[in-house]
């Protein structure tokens, strides 16, 4: 549709793809990707700030390294997602319970 091979070019309604060559066509130019801090990850997961900052290998909580904190967050469930899911299920539970009670009463 007007775009050249290799992801370089311009089409009227299509954006070019990004190639792996070093011709300057990339998503980030003169920028660096920054790692999220443990506190930012905790917030994204729905935990309070410093929730994963606990005593570790005999050290006090304020000396807890980032690695175990990232691991704990990676092994956890996102609280907002499951709060939303619980609310969605609860909206439909009254109907299920009423149907089960009606079926039990008729038998």
Secondary structure, DSSP 4 states (H G I P E B T S, - for coil): --BPGGG-B--SS-PPPPPSSSSS-SS-SS----PPPHHHHHHHHTPPTTTT---BTTB-GGG--HHHHHHHHHTSPPHHHHHHHHHHHHHHHHHHHHHHHHHHHH-
